[in-house]
């Protein structure tokens, strides 16, 4: 019940006061937001994968109210019946009730429902919240082949790159990586003949030339794989039938035949041929065209040839004219361009001599390092004949290692390897075209020590813990055991029958033992004498081959544990102390040497006073009898003693400095100009020797004009404290009249 204070104006109208207005506003019902979404939106949206299992919680409605059964203030439920999603009672959770499928094969790809929210304890109308559930694609489908398995027929003459078939696969997933199909031919027999044009193209093409005589049918396995993560794939089979084409000529069974005429032969007698009956066939097995035979060449009319079989028969003319050689031709009926020829010879039986091996078994031994081209042995035959002999071997593998020429010489074609094959056994046949013989061939390969032992690692480094050492075989363990296992030395020899023996060398080798299996042990009795934590030794492997070979590796063993005792510690401390003492001694020697050098330099350096001035002055004057020296940048040029300079010494050449006691300054005066008369007469002391003035000279050496400057600065041995007067006195003009006559001696100042 609200109360209002009424105030009347002068006209009698009632005017509410401000307090009444405020009380009225406060007393109005506050707006109810229990069914509103917290984020202020009008629709709730959820995204899930299509592989989400049924019963999973898709999401939670973000309404402000609480839908719990007892203490809640709202209630939530779906308006739609039979929807794929639902709301768990008393919660805000949206639950998946049916399978969802982005491809809509197993269920809908999206769900739109309305959630009705009722405010409890009020008569307000329900509030509807739209809910959208969308499904994103998951790689849940593998590619599917269209029309698999596949069959194709291809001619053996088809070129590389020719189309064979189109094997197409599709992926039901949504367009994108999950639906992108990659094609491939799985590795297997004959997989090198067919390939896909591109991994994204379903066209199959020929990758290698086909040959019907080698393979008639191809069975290939194809795979279609999508680009999902993880990828899914599907396999199928391609059957290819290779069609034979007429690309082969006929072939005779033997390359040469000899027909023998018996002594009682008559006109029409069928002749026997060696090494067998005449036989030919079409090498195109799929076509196998019929053949016709004919004879040509000089004297062919004296021999009858069966058109269908190629058998030979004698005529009256043949019996009178022997021997005879003709050309026998076998030609395809359907294609005259396909034919084969041989040259059979015809001779009398009395002239026929059988070819024979001199032995029934040939044996040879050959070292495995024999060079290619080595003669293994010779297959001798008798009787000697001028006709070419042909040799045949029972197995084609013979030609992989050996070869036989027409003289019966067996030669090595490729290198041998004892570890691969130690013996070779074959049957050999020889024929002269008329007769033949067989023998056995046995070749034994002798082993050669080709390989040196090889360790698995170039350096072995082990760690041995004396506290956890293994049992040494006497019931004890650790440092007190007989042997403590350190590690394993793995060594291998490439020669099959060689055995390897390991030995140890080095300073610490007596501390260790290695057995035949390569296991390295530390001797227990040696632990007490250890004086270091790192033990070095060299392991050497010797093989039993001839000549024996060996190889070595360094081995380092780090030893730790209480068994080392205090000896190692004391030894380490002693080593550090010795190193420190040596360093101090070296430092003291270096300091002494430096002091001696400084004293020596000071004794040699000039000192101030009249004595020094006299020495320096005399050094300048002494150049008249000594050799001239010019020193620059550490290099000295010495002139011959016979080539001297006569320096005119005057009293003003020596100046004494009055700047302080015990100090003096000495500098040579600039050279004075000499007149031409003085040079000619030779009066007085000359400035330079006579060869400078153009005379012949005693030394034959002249000063080059390009290196003597027109201005000469006097040298000073005093410090840098020069006055302006001293500077003016130290520089004078000196012009040498003999500059143009200098030759080729350079002196640097």
C-alpha positions in Angstrom: 0.0 0.0 0.0 1.7 3.2 -1.1 1.0 6.5 0.6 1.4 9.8 -1.2 1.6 13.3 0.2 -0.8 15.6 -1.7 -0.2 19.3 -1.9 -2.9 21.6 -3.4 -2.1 24.8 -5.2 -4.1 28.0 -5.1 -6.4 26.8 -7.8 -7.2 23.7 -5.8 -5.2 21.3 -8.0 -3.3 18.5 -6.3 0.5 18.6 -6.9 2.6 15.6 -5.7 5.8 16.3 -3.9 9.3 15.1 -5.0 9.5 12.6 -2.3 6.2 11.1 -3.4 7.5 10.8 -7.0 10.7 9.0 -5.8 8.8 6.6 -3.6 6.5 5.8 -6.6 9.5 5.0 -8.8 11.1 2.8 -6.2 7.9 0.9 -5.6 7.6 -0.2 -9.2 8.5 -3.8 -10.1 12.2 -4.4 -11.0 12.7 -5.9 -14.5 13.3 -9.8 -14.3 16.5 -10.9 -16.2 16.8 -14.5 -15.1 16.2 -15.9 -18.6 18.5 -13.4 -20.3 21.9 -14.5 -21.7 24.9 -13.3 -19.8 26.7 -12.0 -22.9 23.7 -9.9 -23.9 23.1 -11.9 -27.0 19.8 -13.2 -28.4 21.0 -16.6 -29.8 23.2 -19.2 -28.3 25.5 -20.9 -30.9 27.7 -24.0 -30.5 30.2 -25.7 -32.9 31.1 -29.4 -32.6 32.9 -32.0 -34.7 31.0 -34.6 -36.5 32.9 -37.3 -34.7 31.5 -36.2 -31.3 30.0 -39.2 -29.6 26.4 -39.4 -28.6 25.8 -38.4 -25.0 28.5 -35.8 -25.0 27.8 -32.3 -23.6 27.8 -29.9 -26.5 27.9 -26.7 -24.4 26.2 -24.8 -21.6 23.6 -22.1 -21.9 24.8 -18.8 -20.5 21.5 -17.8 -18.9 21.5 -15.8 -15.7 19.1 -18.0 -13.8 19.6 -21.3 -12.0 17.7 -24.3 -13.3 18.3 -26.7 -10.4 15.4 -28.8 -9.3 15.0 -27.6 -5.7 16.8 -24.3 -5.3 16.6 -23.0 -8.9 14.7 -20.0 -10.0 14.1 -21.0 -13.7 13.3 -24.1 -15.6 14.6 -25.0 -19.1 13.2 -27.3 -21.7 13.1 -27.7 -25.5 10.1 -26.8 -27.5 10.9 -29.3 -30.3 10.3 -33.0 -29.9 12.7 -35.6 -31.4 15.5 -33.1 -31.7 19.1 -34.3 -32.1 20.0 -32.4 -28.9 18.5 -32.1 -25.5 18.9 -30.4 -22.1 19.8 -32.4 -19.1 17.2 -31.9 -16.3 18.2 -29.4 -13.7 21.2 -28.2 -15.7 22.1 -25.7 -18.5 24.0 -28.4 -20.5 23.0 -29.1 -24.1 23.5 -32.8 -24.7 23.9 -34.7 -28.1 21.2 -37.3 -28.5 21.9 -38.4 -32.1 24.8 -38.6 -34.4 25.6 -35.5 -36.5 27.3 -35.8 -39.9 28.7 -33.0 -41.9 28.0 -35.1 -45.1 24.4 -35.8 -43.8 24.8 -39.5 -44.3 24.4 -40.6 -40.7 22.6 -37.6 -39.3 21.9 -33.9 -39.8 24.7 -31.5 -40.5 23.3 -28.8 -38.2 20.6 -28.4 -35.5 18.4 -25.4 -34.7 16.2 -25.6 -31.6 14.4 -23.3 -29.2 14.9 -23.5 -25.5 11.9 -22.2 -23.4 12.9 -20.5 -20.1 10.2 -20.2 -17.4 10.7 -17.9 -14.4 9.6 -19.8 -11.3 7.2 -18.2 -8.7 5.9 -15.7 -11.3 3.1 -15.6 -13.8 5.4 -14.0 -16.4 5.3 -15.5 -19.9 8.0 -17.9 -21.0 11.2 -16.6 -22.6 12.4 -18.4 -25.8 16.2 -18.7 -26.4 17.2 -19.9 -30.0 20.1 -22.4 -29.9 22.1 -23.2 -33.0 24.4 -26.2 -33.2 26.7 -26.4 -36.2 29.0 -29.3 -37.2 32.4 -28.9 -38.6 34.0 -31.4 -41.0 36.3 -34.1 -39.6 38.4 -36.5 -41.7 36.1 -39.4 -41.0 35.8 -40.7 -44.6 38.5 -42.5 -46.8 38.6 -41.9 -50.5 36.4 -44.3 -52.5 37.5 -45.7 -55.9 35.0 -45.5 -58.8 34.7 -48.7 -60.7 37.4 -50.6 -59.0 39.2 -53.0 -59.6 40.5 -51.8 -62.9 41.6 -53.7 -66.0 43.5 -52.5 -69.1 45.1 -54.0 -72.2 48.2 -52.4 -73.6 50.4 -53.2 -76.6 54.0 -53.8 -75.9 54.8 -51.2 -78.6 53.1 -48.4 -76.6 55.5 -45.6 -75.9 56.5 -44.3 -72.5 53.9 -41.8 -71.3 51.0 -43.5 -73.2 47.7 -43.5 -71.3 46.7 -46.9 -69.8 43.6 -46.1 -67.8 41.9 -43.6 -65.5 41.4 -44.7 -61.9 39.4 -42.1 -60.1 38.7 -41.8 -56.4 36.5 -39.4 -54.5 36.4 -38.4 -50.9 33.0 -37.8 -49.3 34.4 -35.2 -46.8 33.8 -31.5 -47.4 36.0 -29.8 -50.0 39.4 -29.0 -48.6 42.3 -31.0 -47.3 40.1 -33.8 -46.1 38.7 -34.3 -49.6 41.9 -33.8 -51.6 43.0 -37.2 -53.0 46.6 -38.1 -53.7 47.3 -41.1 -56.0 50.2 -43.5 -56.0 51.3 -46.9 -57.2 52.5 -49.1 -54.3 55.9 -50.7 -54.6 55.8 -54.3 -55.7 56.5 -56.6 -58.7 56.3 -54.7 -62.0 55.4 -51.4 -60.3 58.1 -49.7 -62.3 56.1 -50.1 -65.5 53.0 -48.1 -64.6 52.7 -44.7 -62.8 50.2 -41.9 -62.3 50.7 -38.9 -64.4 50.7 -36.7 -61.3 49.9 -37.5 -57.7 46.7 -35.3 -58.0 45.8 -36.8 -61.4 44.0 -40.1 -61.7 45.5 -40.9 -65.2 47.7 -44.0 -65.3 50.5 -43.9 -68.0 53.4 -46.2 -69.0 56.6 -45.4 -67.1 58.9 -48.1 -68.7 58.9 -49.8 -72.1 56.9 -53.1 -72.1 58.1 -56.4 -73.5 55.6 -59.2 -74.0 58.5 -61.7 -74.1 59.5 -60.7 -70.6 56.1 -60.1 -68.9 52.6 -60.9 -70.2 50.5 -59.5 -67.3 50.9 -56.8 -64.7 49.2 -56.7 -61.4 49.6 -53.4 -59.6 48.2 -52.1 -56.3 47.0 -48.5 -56.3 46.4 -46.2 -53.3 44.2 -43.2 -52.9 45.0 -41.1 -49.9 43.5 -37.8 -48.6 45.4 -34.9 -47.0 43.7 -35.1 -43.6 45.4 -35.5 -40.3 45.8 -38.4 -39.9 45.3 -39.3 -43.5 42.9 -42.0 -44.6 43.4 -44.1 -47.7 41.9 -46.9 -49.8 43.7 -49.4 -52.0 42.6 -51.2 -55.1 44.1 -53.4 -57.9 44.9 -52.7 -61.5 45.3 -55.7 -63.9 47.2 -54.9 -67.1 47.4 -57.4 -70.0 50.3 -56.8 -72.3 49.5 -57.5 -75.9 52.2 -59.0 -78.1 53.3 -57.1 -81.2 55.2 -58.3 -84.2 58.5 -56.7 -83.1 60.7 -59.9 -83.1 62.3 -61.8 -85.9 62.2 -65.6 -86.1 65.0 -67.5 -84.5 66.8 -70.8 -85.3 67.5 -73.1 -82.4 71.2 -73.2 -83.3 73.4 -70.7 -85.0 75.1 -73.2 -87.2 74.1 -76.6 -88.7 76.1 -79.4 -90.4 74.2 -81.9 -92.5 75.9 -85.3 -92.8 75.4 -87.4 -95.9 75.5 -91.2 -95.0 77.5 -93.5 -97.2 74.4 -95.2 -98.5 72.6 -91.9 -99.3 70.4 -91.8 -102.4 68.3 -89.1 -104.1 65.7 -87.9 -101.7 67.4 -89.2 -98.5 66.7 -86.9 -95.6 69.8 -85.7 -94.0 70.6 -85.6 -90.3 71.9 -82.3 -88.9 74.2 -81.5 -86.0 74.0 -80.3 -83.3 70.3 -81.0 -83.7 67.3 -80.9 -86.1 66.7 -77.7 -87.9 64.1 -75.8 -85.9 63.0 -72.2 -85.9 60.1 -70.2 -84.4 58.6 -66.8 -84.1 60.0 -64.9 -81.1 56.7 -63.0 -80.7 55.1 -65.6 -78.4 51.7 -64.0 -78.5 51.6 -64.0 -82.3 53.7 -67.1 -83.0 53.3 -66.7 -86.8 53.9 -69.7 -89.0 57.2 -69.9 -90.8 58.2 -71.0 -94.3 61.8 -72.2 -95.1 63.8 -71.8 -98.3 67.4 -72.2 -99.5 69.5 -69.7 -101.5 73.0 -69.2 -102.6 75.4 -71.0 -105.0 74.4 -74.7 -105.3 71.1 -74.3 -103.4 69.4 -76.2 -106.3 71.3 -79.4 -105.3 69.5 -79.5 -101.9 65.9 -80.0 -101.2 64.4 -78.0 -98.3 61.0 -78.7 -96.7 58.9 -75.5 -96.9 57.1 -76.2 -93.6 59.8 -77.9 -91.4 63.1 -76.8 -93.0 64.4 -80.4 -93.1 67.1 -81.1 -95.7 67.1 -83.9 -98.3 69.8 -85.0 -100.8 69.6 -84.9 -104.5 71.6 -86.7 -107.2 73.6 -83.6 -107.9 74.4 -83.1 -104.3 76.0 -86.6 -104.0 78.4 -85.8 -106.8 79.4 -82.3 -105.5 80.5 -82.2 -101.9 81.0 -80.3 -99.6 78.3 -77.6 -99.9 77.2 -74.5 -97.9 73.9 -72.8 -98.5 71.8 -70.1 -96.9 68.7 -71.3 -95.1 66.0 -68.7 -94.5 63.0 -68.9 -92.2 60.3 -66.2 -92.9 57.0 -65.4 -91.3 54.0 -66.0 -93.5 52.2 -62.9 -92.4 55.1 -60.6 -92.6 57.9 -61.1 -95.1 60.0 -58.5 -93.4 60.5 -60.8 -90.4 62.9 -63.6 -91.1 66.0 -65.4 -89.9 68.9 -67.1 -91.7 71.6 -69.7 -91.0 74.3 -71.2 -93.2 74.2 -75.0 -92.9 77.1 -77.0 -94.3 76.7 -80.4 -96.1 79.5 -82.9 -95.9 80.1 -86.7 -96.2 80.1 -88.9 -93.2 83.6 -90.1 -93.9 84.9 -86.6 -93.5 83.1 -86.0 -90.3 85.3 -86.1 -87.1 83.7 -85.6 -83.7 84.9 -82.8 -81.4 85.9 -83.9 -77.9 87.1 -82.3 -74.7 90.5 -83.6 -73.5 89.0 -83.9 -70.0 85.7 -84.6 -68.6 86.2 -82.3 -65.6 88.2 -79.1 -65.5 89.3 -77.8 -62.1 90.8 -74.4 -61.3 91.7 -72.3 -58.2 91.8 -68.5 -58.2 92.5 -66.0 -55.4 89.7 -63.6 -54.8 91.9 -60.6 -55.5 92.7 -61.8 -59.1 92.6 -59.0 -61.6 89.8 -58.7 -64.2 91.0 -60.4 -67.4 93.0 -63.1 -65.7 93.1 -66.4 -67.5 91.5 -69.0 -65.3 92.1 -72.1 -67.5 91.9 -73.4 -71.0 89.3 -75.9 -72.2 91.3 -78.0 -74.6 89.6 -80.0 -77.3 90.6 -82.6 -79.9 91.1 -83.1 -82.7 92.5 -79.8 -83.8 90.2 -78.1 -86.3 90.3 -74.9 -88.3 86.6 -74.5 -88.0 85.4 -72.1 -85.3 84.3 -73.7 -82.1 81.4 -72.5 -80.0 81.1 -73.0 -76.3 77.9 -73.1 -74.2 77.5 -73.0 -70.4 74.6 -74.5 -68.5 73.8 -71.4 -66.5 73.5 -67.8 -67.5 75.1 -66.7 -64.2 78.4 -67.9 -65.6 78.5 -64.8 -67.8 78.3 -62.5 -64.7 81.8 -63.5 -63.6 83.5 -65.3 -66.5 83.7 -65.4 -70.3 84.9 -68.1 -72.8 86.4 -67.2 -76.2 86.5 -69.3 -79.3 89.9 -70.8 -78.2 88.3 -72.2 -75.1 90.0 -69.8 -72.7 88.0 -69.0 -69.6 88.7 -65.4 -68.5 87.7 -63.5 -65.4 85.1 -60.8 -66.3 84.3 -59.3 -62.9 86.1 -59.3 -59.5 85.5 -62.3 -57.2 84.5 -62.2 -53.6 85.1 -65.2 -51.4 82.6 -64.0 -48.9 79.9 -64.0 -51.6 80.6 -67.2 -53.4 83.5 -69.6 -52.7 82.9 -72.1 -55.6 81.4 -72.1 -59.1 80.3 -75.2 -60.9 79.0 -75.4 -64.5 78.5 -77.7 -67.4 80.2 -76.7 -70.6 79.4 -77.8 -74.1 81.6 -77.4 -77.2 80.4 -77.7 -80.8 82.0 -77.3 -84.2 78.6 -77.1 -85.9 78.5 -80.8 -86.6 79.4 -82.6 -83.4 79.5 -81.6 -79.8 80.8 -82.7 -76.4 80.2 -81.8 -72.7 82.4 -81.5 -69.6 82.2 -80.1 -66.1 83.9 -76.9 -64.9 84.7 -76.4 -61.2 86.3 -73.1 -60.1 87.3 -72.6 -56.5 87.9 -69.1 -55.0 90.7 -68.9 -52.4 90.2 -66.5 -49.6 92.5 -63.5 -49.3 92.9 -61.4 -46.2 91.4 -58.3 -47.7 90.0 -56.6 -44.7 91.6 -55.5 -41.5 89.6 -55.8 -38.2 87.3 -52.8 -37.7 86.1 -51.5 -34.4 82.6 -50.2 -34.1 83.8 -46.8 -32.7 87.0 -44.8 -33.3 87.3 -44.1 -29.6 86.0 -46.0 -26.5 85.3 -44.2 -23.3 84.0 -46.1 -20.2 83.2 -45.3 -16.6 83.9 -47.8 -13.9 82.3 -47.4 -10.4 84.3 -49.4 -7.9 81.5 -49.3 -5.3 79.1 -51.1 -7.7 81.6 -53.4 -9.3 80.4 -56.8 -10.6 81.2 -60.1 -9.1 84.8 -61.1 -9.9 84.1 -64.8 -9.8 85.2 -65.5 -6.2 82.1 -64.4 -4.4 83.3 -60.9 -3.8 82.2 -57.7 -5.5 83.4 -54.2 -6.0 87.0 -53.2 -5.7 87.9 -56.4 -3.9 86.6 -58.6 -6.7 88.9 -60.4 -9.1 87.6 -58.7 -12.3 85.3 -55.6 -12.6 83.6 -55.3 -15.9 84.2 -52.0 -17.6 82.6 -52.3 -21.1 82.4 -54.0 -24.4 84.9 -53.6 -27.4 83.0 -54.5 -30.6 85.2 -55.5 -33.5 84.4 -57.1 -36.8 86.5 -58.6 -39.7 85.1 -58.6 -43.2 86.9 -61.8 -44.1 84.5 -64.7 -43.4 86.9 -67.3 -42.0 89.2 -64.9 -40.1 89.2 -64.9 -36.3 90.0 -61.8 -34.3 92.2 -61.6 -31.2 92.3 -58.6 -28.9 95.3 -57.3 -27.0 95.9 -54.3 -24.7 98.9 -52.0 -24.8 99.8 -48.8 -23.0 100.8 -47.5 -19.5 97.7 -48.8 -17.8 97.2 -51.9 -19.9 98.4 -54.2 -17.0 95.4 -53.0 -15.0 92.9 -54.5 -17.5 91.9 -57.9 -19.0 89.9 -58.5 -22.2 88.4 -61.8 -23.1 87.7 -63.4 -26.6 84.2 -61.8 -26.7 85.6 -58.3 -26.4 84.5 -57.7 -22.8 86.9 -55.4 -20.9 87.6 -55.9 -17.2 89.5 -54.0 -14.6 91.6 -56.3 -12.4 90.6 -56.1 -8.8 94.1 -56.4 -7.4 95.2 -53.3 -9.4 92.7 -50.9 -7.7 94.9 -50.4 -4.7 97.8 -49.1 -6.9 95.7 -46.6 -8.9 97.1 -43.1 -8.7 94.7 -41.4 -11.2 91.1 -41.3 -12.0 91.5 -41.7 -15.8 93.2 -44.7 -17.3 94.4 -44.8 -20.9 95.3 -47.8 -23.0 95.2 -49.0 -26.6 93.1 -52.0 -27.8 94.6 -53.8 -30.8 92.7 -56.4 -32.9 94.7 -59.0 -34.9 93.1 -61.2 -37.4 94.2 -64.7 -38.4 94.4 -64.1 -42.2 97.5 -64.3 -44.3 99.1 -61.9 -44.2 97.7 -60.9 -40.8 96.2 -57.5 -40.4 95.5 -55.4 -37.3 93.9 -52.1 -36.2 93.9 -50.2 -32.9 91.6 -47.8 -31.0 92.3 -45.7 -27.9 90.4 -46.5 -24.8 89.8 -44.2 -21.8 88.4 -45.5 -18.5 87.1 -43.1 -15.9 87.4 -44.7 -12.4 85.3 -43.5 -9.5 84.3 -44.8 -6.1 85.6 -45.1 -2.5 88.1 -47.7 -3.5 90.5 -45.2 -4.9 91.5 -44.0 -1.4 93.6 -41.0 -0.6 96.5 -41.9 -2.9 94.8 -40.4 -5.9 93.9 -37.3 -4.0 97.4 -36.8 -2.8 98.8 -37.5 -6.2 96.5 -34.9 -7.7 97.5 -32.4 -5.1 101.2 -33.1 -5.7 100.7 -32.6 -9.4 99.1 -29.2 -8.8 101.8 -28.1 -6.4 104.5 -29.1 -8.9 102.9 -27.2 -11.7 102.6 -24.1 -9.5 106.3 -24.3 -8.5 107.4 -24.7 -12.1 105.3 -21.6 -13.1 107.0 -19.5 -10.3 110.5 -20.6 -11.4 109.7 -19.6 -15.0 108.4 -16.3 -14.0 111.5 -15.5 -11.9 113.8 -16.4 -14.8 111.8 -14.1 -17.1 112.1 -11.2 -14.6 115.9 -11.7 -14.3 116.3 -11.8 -18.0 114.3 -8.5 -18.4 116.5 -6.8 -15.8 119.7 -7.9 -17.4 118.5 -6.6 -20.8 117.6 -3.2 -19.3 121.0 -2.8 -17.6 122.8 -3.7 -20.8 120.9 -1.2 -22.9 121.5 1.6 -20.4 125.3 0.9 -20.4 125.4 1.1 -24.2 123.3 4.3 -24.5 125.3 7.6 -24.7 125.4 9.9 -21.7 125.7 13.7 -21.5 129.0 15.6 -21.1 132.1 16.5 -23.0 133.2 12.8 -23.4 130.0 11.9 -25.2 130.4 15.0 -27.4 133.9 14.0 -28.3 132.9 10.5 -29.1 130.1 11.6 -31.4 132.3 14.1 -33.1 135.1 11.6 -33.6 132.6 9.2 -35.0 131.7 11.7 -37.7 135.3 12.5 -38.5 136.3 8.9 -38.5 134.4 8.4 -41.7 137.4 9.4 -43.7 139.1 6.1 -42.9 136.2 3.9 -42.2 133.2 2.8 -44.3 130.1 4.9 -44.8 126.9 3.6 -43.2 123.4 4.8 -43.8 120.7 3.4 -41.5 117.0 3.7 -42.2 114.0 1.6 -40.8 116.4 -1.0 -39.5 118.2 -1.5 -42.8 122.0 -0.7 -43.2 123.8 0.1 -46.4 127.6 -0.2 -46.1 129.9 1.2 -48.7 133.3 -0.1 -49.5 136.0 1.1 -47.2 137.9 2.6 -50.1 134.9 4.9 -50.8 135.0 7.4 -48.0 133.7 10.9 -47.3 136.1 13.6 -46.0 134.2 15.7 -43.7 135.6 19.1 -42.9 135.4 19.5 -39.1 135.4 22.9 -37.7 135.0 24.3 -34.2 131.4 25.3 -34.9 130.4 21.8 -35.8 130.1 20.9 -32.1 127.8 22.9 -29.9 127.3 22.4 -26.2 123.9 22.9 -24.7 123.8 25.1 -21.6 120.3 24.0 -20.6 121.5 22.0 -17.6 124.4 20.3 -16.1 125.4 16.9 -17.4 123.5 17.3 -20.7 124.9 18.1 -24.1 123.6 18.4 -27.7 125.8 17.4 -30.6 124.9 17.9 -34.3 127.1 18.0 -37.4 127.3 21.3 -39.2 125.9 21.7 -42.7 128.4 21.0 -45.4 130.0 24.1 -47.0 130.0 24.9 -50.6 133.3 24.0 -52.4 134.4 26.1 -55.3 135.4 24.7 -58.6 139.0 25.7 -58.0 139.2 23.8 -54.8 137.8 20.7 -56.5 140.3 21.0 -59.3 143.3 21.6 -57.1 142.2 19.3 -54.3 143.1 21.9 -51.7 141.8 21.3 -48.2 139.5 18.5 -47.2 137.0 17.6 -49.9 133.3 17.5 -49.0 132.9 14.2 -50.8 135.1 11.7 -52.5 136.4 12.5 -56.0 133.9 10.2 -57.8 131.1 12.5 -56.7 132.7 15.4 -58.6 132.8 13.5 -61.8 136.2 11.8 -61.5 136.7 8.2 -62.0 136.6 7.5 -58.3 138.2 4.7 -56.3 135.0 2.7 -55.6 133.2 3.4 -58.8 130.0 4.1 -56.9 128.1 7.4 -57.2 125.2 8.9 -55.2 122.0 9.0 -57.2 120.8 12.5 -57.7 117.2 11.8 -57.0 117.7 10.9 -53.4 119.8 13.8 -52.1 117.5 16.6 -51.1 118.4 20.2 -51.6 117.7 20.9 -47.9 119.5 19.0 -45.2 118.4 19.0 -41.6 121.0 18.6 -38.9 120.7 15.6 -36.7 120.3 16.2 -32.9 120.6 13.7 -30.1 119.1 15.9 -27.5 115.4 15.8 -26.3 112.6 17.6 -28.2 113.0 20.9 -26.3 114.3 23.0 -29.2 114.2 26.8 -29.3 113.4 28.8 -32.4 117.0 29.7 -32.7 118.1 26.1 -32.6 115.6 25.3 -35.3 116.9 28.0 -37.5 120.5 26.9 -37.0 119.7 23.2 -37.6 118.4 23.8 -41.2 120.6 25.2 -43.9 120.7 25.3 -47.6 123.1 22.8 -49.2 123.3 22.5 -52.9 125.4 19.7 -54.3 126.9 20.6 -57.7 127.4 16.9 -58.6 123.8 15.8 -58.4 123.4 15.4 -62.2 126.4 13.0 -62.3 125.1 10.5 -59.7 124.7 7.0 -60.8 122.7 4.2 -59.0 123.5 3.9 -55.3 120.6 4.7 -52.9 121.2 5.6 -49.3 118.2 6.2 -47.0 118.3 8.7 -44.1 
